[in-house]
Amino acid sequence: MRKMNRAEEWFPLVNEAGETVGKATRRTCHNGSKLLHPVVHLHIYNRAGDLYLQRRSVRKDIQPGKWDTAVGGHVDLGETIEVALRREVREELGITDFIPEFLMRYVFESALEKELVNTFRTVYEGPFLPDADEIEEARFWSIPEIEAHLGKGVFTPNFESEYEKLKSFKQ
């Protein structure tokens, strides 16, 4: 995990095509400015079709304690999407050997921020080494189990929104 002051991390600002048009700090991007900045998400399935999810640390500034995508993180200034994806997967779950499949790019907007989400998936059985500073717990969820918990405040709004989009992609 990076040891810098996270509020002072620099993110690229992008247009909806993903082209860099500026830069801003994490703090600025998360203060309601709605400056569009890129993030990466990785959905990890096992061979049975279950989806690996993480419960976000209670110390996170956005959606603490909620279940979310296996890996999600910001693209740092000067990083490519692919480099950011591999860095985030390594930092959050200790995984270095996986084959990502690009699924989609879309804009997600909350009350605090606006993100250009670059979504990938992979099939991976483990091992997992979750970063205890970022993740409270993590495990595979069956699709029926996920469906039973939607809309009940268990998951982040971003995960619930993206989960609906995932349904259009065949396993």
N, CA and C atoms as a LAMMPS dump frame, in Angstrom:
ITEM: TIMESTEP
0
ITEM: NUMBER OF ATOMS
513
ITEM: BOX BOUNDS ff ff ff
-5.0000000000000000e+02 5.0000000000000000e+02
-5.0000000000000000e+02 5.0000000000000000e+02
-5.0000000000000000e+02 5.0000000000000000e+02
ITEM: ATOMS id mol type element x y z
1 1 1 N 0.841 -1.192 0
2 1 2 C 0 0 0
3 1 3 C 0.877 1.242 0
4 2 1 N 0.436 2.246 -0.716
5 2 2 C 1.182 3.508 -0.759
6 2 3 C 1.072 4.214 0.579
7 3 1 N 2.138 4.857 0.997
8 3 2 C 2.168 5.484 2.32
9 3 3 C 1.971 6.999 2.266
10 4 1 N 1.684 7.557 1.096
11 4 2 C 1.534 9.011 1
12 4 3 C 0.227 9.474 1.633
13 5 1 N 0.118 10.751 1.85
14 5 2 C -1.12 11.341 2.335
15 5 3 C -2.167 11.191 1.241
16 6 1 N -3.135 10.322 1.483
17 6 2 C -4.112 9.984 0.441
18 6 3 C -4.893 11.201 -0.051
19 7 1 N -5.181 12.144 0.816
20 7 2 C -5.937 13.332 0.401
21 7 3 C -5.166 14.145 -0.624
22 8 1 N -3.837 14.022 -0.613
23 8 2 C -3.019 14.8 -1.543
24 8 3 C -2.588 14.004 -2.782
25 9 1 N -3.114 12.792 -2.94
26 9 2 C -2.854 12.046 -4.173
27 9 3 C -3.413 12.842 -5.351
28 10 1 N -2.745 12.739 -6.489
29 10 2 C -3.203 13.431 -7.699
30 10 3 C -3.85 12.448 -8.652
31 11 1 N -5.033 12.831 -9.15
32 11 2 C -5.761 12.03 -10.126
33 11 3 C -5.834 12.794 -11.438
34 12 1 N -5.843 12.066 -12.56
35 12 2 C -6.115 12.741 -13.825
36 12 3 C -7.596 13.089 -13.898
37 13 1 N -7.904 14.189 -14.524
38 13 2 C -9.285 14.52 -14.872
39 13 3 C -9.453 14.132 -16.329
40 14 1 N -10.589 13.531 -16.646
41 14 2 C -10.796 13.014 -17.999
42 14 3 C -12.137 13.462 -18.556
43 15 1 N -12.277 13.33 -19.879
44 15 2 C -13.588 13.493 -20.502
45 15 3 C -14.225 12.098 -20.584
46 16 1 N -15.431 12.011 -21.112
47 16 2 C -16.126 10.724 -21.12
48 16 3 C -15.493 9.708 -22.061
49 17 1 N -14.593 10.139 -22.942
50 17 2 C -13.848 9.225 -23.808
51 17 3 C -12.594 8.702 -23.107
52 18 1 N -12.318 9.2 -21.894
53 18 2 C -11.164 8.748 -21.139
54 18 3 C -9.894 9.527 -21.407
55 19 1 N -9.987 10.602 -22.167
56 19 2 C -8.815 11.417 -22.481
57 19 3 C -8.531 12.38 -21.332
58 20 1 N -7.264 12.464 -20.935
59 20 2 C -6.874 13.343 -19.833
60 20 3 C -7.005 14.803 -20.252
61 21 1 N -7.689 15.574 -19.398
62 21 2 C -7.914 16.997 -19.696
63 21 3 C -7.429 17.904 -18.563
64 22 1 N -6.877 17.284 -17.499
65 22 2 C -6.405 18.083 -16.372
66 22 3 C -5.996 17.173 -15.238
67 23 1 N -5.868 17.76 -14.039
68 23 2 C -5.517 16.975 -12.854
69 23 3 C -6.11 17.662 -11.625
70 24 1 N -6.294 16.86 -10.57
71 24 2 C -6.806 17.395 -9.305
72 24 3 C -6.442 16.416 -8.199
73 25 1 N -6.467 16.894 -6.957
74 25 2 C -6.174 16.023 -5.823
75 25 3 C -7.381 15.152 -5.495
76 26 1 N -7.115 14.076 -4.774
77 26 2 C -8.191 13.202 -4.28
78 26 3 C -9.215 14.033 -3.51
79 27 1 N -8.725 14.893 -2.631
80 27 2 C -9.614 15.718 -1.811
81 27 3 C -10.558 16.539 -2.686
82 28 1 N -10.022 17.164 -3.722
83 28 2 C -10.845 17.978 -4.623
84 28 3 C -11.857 17.115 -5.371
85 29 1 N -11.416 15.944 -5.827
86 29 2 C -12.314 15.056 -6.573
87 29 3 C -13.449 14.509 -5.71
88 30 1 N -13.234 14.423 -4.397
89 30 2 C -14.223 13.826 -3.493
90 30 3 C -14.976 14.854 -2.659
91 31 1 N -14.887 16.137 -3.009
92 31 2 C -15.537 17.157 -2.176
93 31 3 C -16.836 17.69 -2.771
94 32 1 N -17.387 16.978 -3.755
95 32 2 C -18.612 17.442 -4.388
96 32 3 C -18.376 18.24 -5.646
97 33 1 N -17.116 18.343 -6.073
98 33 2 C -16.779 19.127 -7.272
99 33 3 C -17.292 18.472 -8.549
100 34 1 N -17.522 17.16 -8.494
101 34 2 C -17.998 16.376 -9.642
102 34 3 C -17.024 16.406 -10.817
103 35 1 N -15.724 16.567 -10.517
104 35 2 C -14.711 16.498 -11.557
105 35 3 C -14.553 15.03 -11.972
106 36 1 N -14.71 14.748 -13.253
107 36 2 C -14.678 13.374 -13.75
108 36 3 C -13.252 12.827 -13.689
109 37 1 N -13.082 11.719 -12.963
110 37 2 C -11.772 11.088 -12.812
111 37 3 C -11.934 9.581 -12.994
112 38 1 N -10.893 8.913 -13.539
113 38 2 C -11.024 7.493 -13.864
114 38 3 C -10.742 6.57 -12.688
115 39 1 N -11.483 5.473 -12.676
116 39 2 C -11.274 4.395 -11.714
117 39 3 C -11.304 3.067 -12.451
118 40 1 N -10.807 2.036 -11.783
119 40 2 C -10.846 0.679 -12.318
120 40 3 C -11.599 -0.218 -11.35
121 41 1 N -12.359 -1.151 -11.904
122 41 2 C -13.05 -2.169 -11.115
123 41 3 C -12.706 -3.525 -11.699
124 42 1 N -12.502 -4.513 -10.838
125 42 2 C -12.325 -5.888 -11.283
126 42 3 C -13.321 -6.764 -10.541
127 43 1 N -14.138 -7.474 -11.304
128 43 2 C -15.055 -8.467 -10.754
129 43 3 C -14.38 -9.823 -10.887
130 44 1 N -14.257 -10.526 -9.773
131 44 2 C -13.588 -11.817 -9.753
132 44 3 C -14.631 -12.911 -9.526
133 45 1 N -14.721 -13.815 -10.503
134 45 2 C -15.615 -14.963 -10.413
135 45 3 C -14.792 -16.212 -10.164
136 46 1 N -15.38 -17.18 -9.471
137 46 2 C -14.75 -18.501 -9.423
138 46 3 C -15.376 -19.344 -10.536
139 47 1 N -14.896 -20.571 -10.706
140 47 2 C -15.403 -21.412 -11.799
141 47 3 C -16.874 -21.764 -11.623
142 48 1 N -17.365 -21.713 -10.396
143 48 2 C -18.778 -22.003 -10.134
144 48 3 C -19.689 -20.822 -10.473
145 49 1 N -19.092 -19.657 -10.778
146 49 2 C -19.89 -18.482 -11.12
147 49 3 C -20.204 -17.575 -9.955
148 50 1 N -19.622 -17.849 -8.776
149 50 2 C -19.803 -16.985 -7.613
150 50 3 C -18.921 -15.754 -7.782
151 51 1 N -19.326 -14.669 -7.162
152 51 2 C -18.637 -13.384 -7.301
153 51 3 C -17.948 -13.018 -5.981
154 52 1 N -16.664 -12.726 -6.065
155 52 2 C -15.872 -12.352 -4.888
156 52 3 C -16.116 -10.879 -4.587
157 53 1 N -16.507 -10.573 -3.35
158 53 2 C -16.768 -9.195 -2.936
159 53 3 C -15.945 -8.868 -1.696
160 54 1 N -15.679 -7.592 -1.51
161 54 2 C -14.964 -7.12 -0.33
162 54 3 C -15.879 -6.2 0.476
163 55 1 N -15.736 -6.282 1.793
164 55 2 C -16.416 -5.31 2.654
165 55 3 C -15.404 -4.216 2.948
166 56 1 N -15.742 -3.003 2.526
167 56 2 C -14.837 -1.866 2.64
168 56 3 C -14.52 -1.558 4.1
169 57 1 N -13.303 -1.142 4.324
170 57 2 C -12.879 -0.76 5.663
171 57 3 C -13.796 0.336 6.207
172 58 1 N -14.018 0.312 7.499
173 58 2 C -14.821 1.357 8.138
174 58 3 C -14.071 2.689 8.15
175 59 1 N -12.788 2.669 7.809
176 59 2 C -11.982 3.899 7.756
177 59 3 C -11.993 4.567 6.376
178 60 1 N -12.661 3.966 5.393
179 60 2 C -12.699 4.544 4.047
180 60 3 C -13.513 5.835 4.059
181 61 1 N -13.145 6.79 3.179
182 61 2 C -13.879 8.058 3.128
183 61 3 C -15.175 7.951 2.337
184 62 1 N -15.276 6.956 1.474
185 62 2 C -16.487 6.76 0.669
186 62 3 C -17.073 5.381 0.994
187 63 1 N -18.332 5.324 1.374
188 63 2 C -19.073 4.074 1.623
189 63 3 C -18.355 3.103 2.576
190 64 1 N -17.952 3.568 3.75
191 64 2 C -17.268 2.674 4.687
192 64 3 C -18.168 1.529 5.15
193 65 1 N -17.567 0.331 5.296
194 65 2 C -18.273 -0.813 5.861
195 65 3 C -19.249 -1.516 4.941
196 66 1 N -19.385 -1.072 3.717
197 66 2 C -20.334 -1.711 2.79
198 66 3 C -19.606 -2.707 1.89
199 67 1 N -20.337 -3.707 1.424
200 67 2 C -19.792 -4.687 0.489
201 67 3 C -19.715 -4.061 -0.9
202 68 1 N -18.657 -4.427 -1.623
203 68 2 C -18.371 -3.766 -2.894
204 68 3 C -17.662 -4.732 -3.836
205 69 1 N -17.405 -4.227 -5.024
206 69 2 C -16.642 -4.938 -6.041
207 69 3 C -15.35 -5.482 -5.449
208 70 1 N -14.88 -6.627 -5.937
209 70 2 C -13.664 -7.26 -5.421
210 70 3 C -12.51 -6.271 -5.362
211 71 1 N -12.311 -5.524 -6.443
212 71 2 C -11.244 -4.53 -6.491
213 71 3 C -11.784 -3.273 -7.147
214 72 1 N -11.528 -2.151 -6.518
215 72 2 C -11.89 -0.865 -7.095
216 72 3 C -10.887 0.166 -6.632
217 73 1 N -10.425 0.964 -7.561
218 73 2 C -9.464 1.972 -7.159
219 73 3 C -9.281 3.047 -8.195
220 74 1 N -8.67 4.115 -7.771
221 74 2 C -8.433 5.26 -8.642
222 74 3 C -7.207 5.061 -9.512
223 75 1 N -7.258 5.659 -10.668
224 75 2 C -6.109 5.728 -11.564
225 75 3 C -5.294 6.937 -11.121
226 76 1 N -4.01 6.73 -10.885
227 76 2 C -3.136 7.832 -10.486
228 76 3 C -2.704 8.643 -11.708
229 77 1 N -2.377 9.879 -11.47
230 77 2 C -1.895 10.755 -12.535
231 77 3 C -0.696 10.099 -13.225
232 78 1 N -0.739 10.001 -14.549
233 78 2 C 0.343 9.417 -15.33
234 78 3 C 0.245 7.913 -15.536
235 79 1 N -0.731 7.256 -14.933
236 79 2 C -0.905 5.812 -15.063
237 79 3 C -1.861 5.477 -16.199
238 80 1 N -1.634 4.346 -16.857
239 80 2 C -2.626 3.831 -17.804
240 80 3 C -3.684 3.053 -17.028
241 81 1 N -4.794 2.798 -17.654
242 81 2 C -5.865 2.008 -17.03
243 81 3 C -5.331 0.62 -16.658
244 82 1 N -4.601 0 -17.571
245 82 2 C -4.096 -1.356 -17.329
246 82 3 C -3.11 -1.392 -16.165
247 83 1 N -2.214 -0.417 -16.087
248 83 2 C -1.246 -0.365 -14.982
249 83 3 C -1.983 -0.128 -13.664
250 84 1 N -2.96 0.761 -13.673
251 84 2 C -3.739 1.033 -12.459
252 84 3 C -4.49 -0.223 -12.005
253 85 1 N -5.078 -0.945 -12.949
254 85 2 C -5.819 -2.163 -12.606
255 85 3 C -4.885 -3.168 -11.924
256 86 1 N -3.75 -3.434 -12.526
257 86 2 C -2.815 -4.416 -11.955
258 86 3 C -2.281 -3.948 -10.592
259 87 1 N -2.023 -2.653 -10.444
260 87 2 C -1.55 -2.117 -9.159
261 87 3 C -2.612 -2.299 -8.082
262 88 1 N -3.845 -1.91 -8.395
263 88 2 C -4.921 -2.01 -7.41
264 88 3 C -5.188 -3.458 -7.007
265 89 1 N -5.162 -4.379 -7.964
266 89 2 C -5.401 -5.796 -7.656
267 89 3 C -4.285 -6.333 -6.762
268 90 1 N -3.061 -5.952 -7.062
269 90 2 C -1.916 -6.377 -6.238
270 90 3 C -2.021 -5.774 -4.831
271 91 1 N -2.322 -4.464 -4.748
272 91 2 C -2.395 -3.794 -3.44
273 91 3 C -3.539 -4.315 -2.588
274 92 1 N -4.71 -4.504 -3.178
275 92 2 C -5.888 -4.858 -2.387
276 92 3 C -5.985 -6.343 -2.06
277 93 1 N -5.586 -7.211 -3.033
278 93 2 C -5.78 -8.643 -2.825
279 93 3 C -4.523 -9.485 -2.985
280 94 1 N -3.384 -8.849 -3.292
281 94 2 C -2.143 -9.591 -3.427
282 94 3 C -2.067 -10.475 -4.657
283 95 1 N -2.903 -10.223 -5.648
284 95 2 C -2.947 -11.053 -6.86
285 95 3 C -2.09 -10.407 -7.944
286 96 1 N -1.205 -11.198 -8.535
287 96 2 C -0.375 -10.686 -9.631
288 96 3 C -0.57 -11.472 -10.923
289 97 1 N -1.16 -12.655 -10.841
290 97 2 C -1.313 -13.511 -12.014
291 97 3 C -2.797 -13.704 -12.343
292 98 1 N -3.315 -12.847 -13.2
293 98 2 C -4.707 -12.948 -13.615
294 98 3 C -4.829 -12.383 -15.031
295 99 1 N -5.888 -12.788 -15.712
296 99 2 C -6.132 -12.313 -17.075
297 99 3 C -7.409 -11.471 -17.057
298 100 1 N -7.274 -10.144 -17.138
299 100 2 C -8.464 -9.285 -17.107
300 100 3 C -9.146 -9.242 -18.476
301 101 1 N -10.462 -9.221 -18.44
302 101 2 C -11.272 -9.039 -19.642
303 101 3 C -12.034 -7.725 -19.483
304 102 1 N -11.812 -6.792 -20.409
305 102 2 C -12.514 -5.514 -20.35
306 102 3 C -13.985 -5.735 -20.663
307 103 1 N -14.871 -5.162 -19.848
308 103 2 C -16.307 -5.284 -20.068
309 103 3 C -16.943 -3.993 -20.552
310 104 1 N -16.664 -2.895 -19.845
311 104 2 C -17.383 -1.656 -20.168
312 104 3 C -16.724 -0.461 -19.495
313 105 1 N -17.127 0.697 -19.98
314 105 2 C -16.743 1.976 -19.382
315 105 3 C -18.033 2.785 -19.275
316 106 1 N -18.234 3.411 -18.129
317 106 2 C -19.433 4.224 -17.932
318 106 3 C -19.151 5.285 -16.877
319 107 1 N -20.016 6.279 -16.799
320 107 2 C -19.9 7.344 -15.799
321 107 3 C -20.807 7.006 -14.623
322 108 1 N -20.233 7.053 -13.42
323 108 2 C -21.002 6.887 -12.189
324 108 3 C -20.905 8.177 -11.4
325 109 1 N -22.057 8.66 -10.945
326 109 2 C -22.073 9.907 -10.191
327 109 3 C -22.782 9.701 -8.86
328 110 1 N -22.147 10.153 -7.789
329 110 2 C -22.764 10.141 -6.463
330 110 3 C -22.86 11.583 -5.98
331 111 1 N -23.286 11.761 -4.748
332 111 2 C -23.392 13.111 -4.197
333 111 3 C -22.021 13.77 -4.061
334 112 1 N -20.97 12.969 -3.927
335 112 2 C -19.631 13.508 -3.67
336 112 3 C -18.695 13.521 -4.868
337 113 1 N -18.932 12.645 -5.831
338 113 2 C -17.949 12.522 -6.903
339 113 3 C -18.57 12.033 -8.205
340 114 1 N -17.753 12.104 -9.251
341 114 2 C -18.154 11.633 -10.577
342 114 3 C -16.968 10.86 -11.148
343 115 1 N -17.193 9.572 -11.454
344 115 2 C -16.104 8.704 -11.881
345 115 3 C -16.366 8.125 -13.263
346 116 1 N -15.286 7.962 -14.023
347 116 2 C -15.326 7.214 -15.273
348 116 3 C -14.833 5.814 -14.912
349 117 1 N -15.763 4.867 -14.843
350 117 2 C -15.479 3.526 -14.353
351 117 3 C -15.081 2.617 -15.512
352 118 1 N -13.91 2.015 -15.408
353 118 2 C -13.402 1.052 -16.377
354 118 3 C -13.52 -0.32 -15.734
355 119 1 N -14.447 -1.142 -16.225
356 119 2 C -14.821 -2.384 -15.569
357 119 3 C -14.253 -3.599 -16.299
358 120 1 N -13.647 -4.472 -15.506
359 120 2 C -13.053 -5.708 -16.007
360 120 3 C -13.585 -6.88 -15.193
361 121 1 N -13.379 -8.086 -15.72
362 121 2 C -13.665 -9.299 -14.949
363 121 3 C -12.568 -10.32 -15.207
364 122 1 N -12.501 -11.291 -14.3
365 122 2 C -11.573 -12.41 -14.457
366 122 3 C -12.141 -13.597 -13.707
367 123 1 N -11.61 -14.775 -14.005
368 123 2 C -11.919 -15.983 -13.243
369 123 3 C -10.664 -16.317 -12.453
370 124 1 N -10.834 -16.472 -11.14
371 124 2 C -9.695 -16.693 -10.251
372 124 3 C -10.211 -17.406 -9.008
373 125 1 N -9.491 -18.422 -8.576
374 125 2 C -9.913 -19.221 -7.422
375 125 3 C -9.16 -18.865 -6.14
376 126 1 N -8.062 -18.157 -6.253
377 126 2 C -7.261 -17.827 -5.085
378 126 3 C -5.834 -18.25 -5.322
379 127 1 N -4.954 -17.956 -4.388
380 127 2 C -5.212 -17.387 -3.069
381 127 3 C -5.427 -15.871 -3.1
382 128 1 N -6.041 -15.383 -2.036
383 128 2 C -6.284 -13.963 -1.847
384 128 3 C -5.551 -13.512 -0.589
385 129 1 N -4.945 -12.339 -0.653
386 129 2 C -4.273 -11.75 0.506
387 129 3 C -4.828 -10.335 0.702
388 130 1 N -6.059 -10.22 1.226
389 130 2 C -6.681 -8.898 1.368
390 130 3 C -5.887 -7.943 2.253
391 131 1 N -5.786 -6.701 1.819
392 131 2 C -5.115 -5.645 2.573
393 131 3 C -6.015 -5.245 3.744
394 132 1 N -5.567 -5.536 4.954
395 132 2 C -6.378 -5.277 6.151
396 132 3 C -6.663 -3.795 6.374
397 133 1 N -5.859 -2.899 5.8
398 133 2 C -6.128 -1.468 5.926
399 133 3 C -7.277 -1.032 5.02
400 134 1 N -7.517 -1.766 3.953
401 134 2 C -8.543 -1.411 2.965
402 134 3 C -9.819 -2.237 3.109
403 135 1 N -9.663 -3.489 3.558
404 135 2 C -10.753 -4.468 3.477
405 135 3 C -11.021 -5.079 4.852
406 136 1 N -12.273 -5.02 5.294
407 136 2 C -12.668 -5.632 6.567
408 136 3 C -12.756 -7.148 6.425
409 137 1 N -13.351 -7.595 5.335
410 137 2 C -13.463 -9.025 5.043
411 137 3 C -13.773 -9.17 3.559
412 138 1 N -13.606 -10.391 3.044
413 138 2 C -13.874 -10.654 1.635
414 138 3 C -14.205 -12.13 1.47
415 139 1 N -15.098 -12.407 0.52
416 139 2 C -15.472 -13.802 0.267
417 139 3 C -16.268 -13.889 -1.03
418 140 1 N -16.446 -15.12 -1.512
419 140 2 C -17.307 -15.355 -2.659
420 140 3 C -18.768 -15.351 -2.218
421 141 1 N -19.603 -14.698 -3.024
422 141 2 C -21.052 -14.675 -2.825
423 141 3 C -21.683 -15.39 -4.013
424 142 1 N -22.687 -16.214 -3.765
425 142 2 C -23.44 -16.807 -4.87
426 142 3 C -24.333 -15.714 -5.475
427 143 1 N -24.702 -15.894 -6.709
428 143 2 C -25.576 -14.911 -7.364
429 143 3 C -26.925 -14.814 -6.645
430 144 1 N -27.564 -15.935 -6.254
431 144 2 C -28.812 -15.805 -5.482
432 144 3 C -28.629 -15.043 -4.162
433 145 1 N -27.492 -15.228 -3.505
434 145 2 C -27.221 -14.515 -2.258
435 145 3 C -27.103 -13.016 -2.515
436 146 1 N -26.411 -12.637 -3.583
437 146 2 C -26.313 -11.217 -3.949
438 146 3 C -27.707 -10.664 -4.232
439 147 1 N -28.465 -11.377 -5.051
440 147 2 C -29.815 -10.923 -5.427
441 147 3 C -30.688 -10.703 -4.188
442 148 1 N -30.558 -11.569 -3.2
443 148 2 C -31.377 -11.464 -1.985
444 148 3 C -31.024 -10.25 -1.14
445 149 1 N -29.812 -9.698 -1.311
446 149 2 C -29.373 -8.562 -0.491
447 149 3 C -29.422 -7.215 -1.22
448 150 1 N -29.772 -7.224 -2.505
449 150 2 C -29.844 -5.964 -3.252
450 150 3 C -30.915 -5.044 -2.659
451 151 1 N -30.613 -3.758 -2.619
452 151 2 C -31.583 -2.769 -2.153
453 151 3 C -31.781 -2.726 -0.649
454 152 1 N -30.93 -3.405 0.103
455 152 2 C -31.094 -3.47 1.559
456 152 3 C -29.983 -2.75 2.307
457 153 1 N -29.169 -1.946 1.598
458 153 2 C -28.111 -1.185 2.255
459 153 3 C -26.872 -1.986 2.566
460 154 1 N -26.78 -3.21 2.06
461 154 2 C -25.63 -4.075 2.305
462 154 3 C -24.471 -3.702 1.382
463 155 1 N -24.805 -3.36 0.139
464 155 2 C -23.804 -3.074 -0.886
465 155 3 C -23.69 -1.573 -1.135
466 156 1 N -22.561 -1.163 -1.72
467 156 2 C -22.424 0.232 -2.129
468 156 3 C -23.39 0.498 -3.282
469 157 1 N -23.876 1.737 -3.4
470 157 2 C -24.739 2.062 -4.542
471 157 3 C -24.034 1.812 -5.88
472 158 1 N -22.735 2.062 -5.92
473 158 2 C -21.98 1.838 -7.145
474 158 3 C -21.998 0.356 -7.514
475 159 1 N -21.783 -0.533 -6.529
476 159 2 C -21.818 -1.964 -6.822
477 159 3 C -23.195 -2.364 -7.339
478 160 1 N -24.248 -1.912 -6.67
479 160 2 C -25.593 -2.308 -7.095
480 160 3 C -25.879 -1.849 -8.522
481 161 1 N -25.475 -0.636 -8.85
482 161 2 C -25.667 -0.117 -10.199
483 161 3 C -24.872 -0.943 -11.218
484 162 1 N -23.616 -1.213 -10.893
485 162 2 C -22.763 -1.961 -11.816
486 162 3 C -23.216 -3.416 -11.929
487 163 1 N -23.682 -4 -10.853
488 163 2 C -24.153 -5.391 -10.868
489 163 3 C -25.269 -5.566 -11.906
490 164 1 N -26.162 -4.594 -11.962
491 164 2 C -27.242 -4.665 -12.964
492 164 3 C -26.668 -4.669 -14.381
493 165 1 N -25.624 -3.9 -14.617
494 165 2 C -24.975 -3.865 -15.931
495 165 3 C -24.271 -5.192 -16.233
496 166 1 N -23.7 -5.831 -15.21
497 166 2 C -22.982 -7.097 -15.401
498 166 3 C -23.87 -8.201 -15.938
499 167 1 N -25.149 -8.132 -15.628
500 167 2 C -26.07 -9.177 -16.05
501 167 3 C -26.134 -9.344 -17.56
502 168 1 N -25.781 -8.297 -18.301
503 168 2 C -25.848 -8.387 -19.764
504 168 3 C -24.641 -9.116 -20.367
505 169 1 N -23.649 -9.438 -19.538
506 169 2 C -22.458 -10.146 -20.017
507 169 3 C -22.562 -11.607 -19.636
508 170 1 N -22.359 -12.484 -20.576
509 170 2 C -22.41 -13.922 -20.302
510 170 3 C -21.177 -14.343 -19.53
511 171 1 N -21.365 -15.303 -18.633
512 171 2 C -20.236 -15.851 -17.855
513 171 3 C -19.321 -16.646 -18.75
